[in-house]
Amino acid sequence: MQHRAVWAVLATTALLLTAGCSSGGARTPGGGRSATSTVTGAASSSSGQVAEETPPAKGSVRVVRTVAGNLRTPWGLAPLPGGGLLVSSRDDGTITRIDERTGRRTELGSVPGVAAAGEGGLLGIALSPGYASDHLVYAYLTTDSDNRIVRMLYDAKKPAGQQLGAPDTVFKGIPKGLIHNGGRIAFGPDGMLYAGTGETGDRGLAQDRNSLGGKILRMTPDGRPAPGNPFVGSPVYSYGHRNVQGLAWDGRQRLFASEFGQDTWDELNAIKPGGNYGWPEAEGRSGNPAFQNPIAQWHTDEASPSGIACAEGSIWMAGLRGQRLWRIPLKGTRASAPPQAFLSGAHGRLRTVVAAGGDTLWLTTSNTDGRGEPSKTDDRILELKVS
């Protein structure tokens, strides 16, 4: 297992360095709309290292094609190494494989124990770092009693609908509610499993380091607190979050996270181990030195951020209520220019964005989640080219 973990770290790091946030040189500015959001000057962690190339202040987005349509409450998205996209349905509790070339879909099966209600259900999915040999798919789901993370064997040789093995619970006891269930999971460049959780509407959980709500958690693939975590014996990596919805790393293995604000400010944060991100005492920037300030913030009607990805030197952030894709160019752990909005209103609510290598992104919509416009009832996966 140790050798497998080392290879997974090396492979993931290489992917991030080549495809995650490489700026790729100068680009022709695109026609994206200027942002009314604000950015902050969070200190860069690149001091003493080789200077980082800063992406252009303005970028571009082009929708290449619709990969698949007529999806129902898509939430998590995981590209398979040999081709194909796994997508989870929040309300149906199913995972489906989509051929990204033809759009053909195959239902792997249903995940037992999913209790879909409100913002809960079958949420984020991720592939094991050793997927090439173990074929394990991880999923974050809401049950009758909690939110938890399970893993299942995926066997593509079995008949459709029977390709998922019985779920093995990796981690349980994350608070659940009708709102703010978090749900994003991802394996980091270190081979550890990260999970974004919500405070379920119980604000006090976010500042309680003994609670799993309103946190970013870091654990081993088996669900134990990861070595080197900031609080000994705890899976808590950062706290003071309202509802973490996006996780992504740049080419230097720095973690970024998006989260919902309440009435005033949504946030994009650069995550520090043990950092306190202020909720509920602070929403957006704060003058309190005990809290980490976001690197960018938006009014809630412009964002309501969900998934994020890192590509071409920028963070790309999907907006639900805002119905747009935000580009935040980076220099270290700060925004190097004001965020820029694309696709405003063109495809409705945007849920998940995933780097597909180089200048390509996969983007899912979220118009069937009960909060979309009546005129937009189709959910789809789009292929984008970005700069």
Disulfide bonds with the S-S distance in Angstrom:
Cys21-Cys310 1.49
